[in-house]
Amino acid sequence: MAALTRLSKSSFSSLSSLSSVSRISRSLYSGFAPDTSSHGATSYSPRLGSTPNLAVKDTKDRSVQWVFLGSPGVGKGTYASRLSNLLGVPHIATGDLVREELASSGPLSQELSEIVNQGKLVSDEIIINLLSKRLEAGGAKGELGFILDGFPRTIRQAEILEGVTEIDLVLNLKLREDVLLEKCLGRRTCSQCGGNFNVASINVKGANGHPAISMAPLLPPAHCMSKLVTRADDTEEVIKHRIHVYNEKSRPVEEFYRSRGKLLEFDLPGGIPESWPKLLEALNLDDYKEKQSAAA
Ligand SMILES: [Zn+2]
């Protein structure tokens, strides 16, 4: 319970429930080997001879406890969701937790709806409270790890999280800003079925040491095509502002994890078909499926 002692001055009484997670968190996952030797920005370099310990089922201990960072529009939720399916751990998005609580008659729903109706930010305390409840419920169901999406957003949140559970790896997904902007501008929703699509066809040439990036559009079926609408706040100005605000806020959090050798920067080389195999490689997961079936 040493982790909790560090938080003794904290007013987050609900944090005690997170200890159930820290109790099982003895880091057996060692597949990720950040290389901080050459330059300030941590980049992944495969270590020859290292044996990724991804046989999480065999350890009977726990699976990954990861955090995903990334600008709006980068596809963080998509990659977090895919990896959580692959690894069999929940993808916990704090935005979803807030929405679920709002939709429920949970103890915080009243307070939350007042905050949201007044356009205020949901406090660290509430987010932590929701997250700890979620992790506790997951632990009770036998969940062995997690991928956090949308948390922590601030150093304070990162410190609180560090005090109660171990984070193995923080994946920072990055995409060139001009591509990010184009992608955000290409977002469309079908006004009839609510489906999300992207009409941006991205084809930027490599220049100044940056590789070329191609991303195919995610086009809707023909019957949705004429019903596509653009979100009112998806204007170039608003998106640029959103990206700028994100960058300013995330920098200290990135630095927090970089200084602990836990930050893995990953530059998306394109859309999902190009990025997914490279991401698995960077995470030492490229032969994960094979390993699992071999062990079965
Ligand atoms: Zn439709």
Boltz pocket constraint, residues with backbone or C-beta under 6 A from the ligand:
constraints:
  - pocket:
      binder: B
      contacts: [[A, 190], [A, 191], [A, 192], [A, 193], [A, 194], [A, 195], [A, 223], [A, 224], [A, 227]]
      max_distance: 6.0
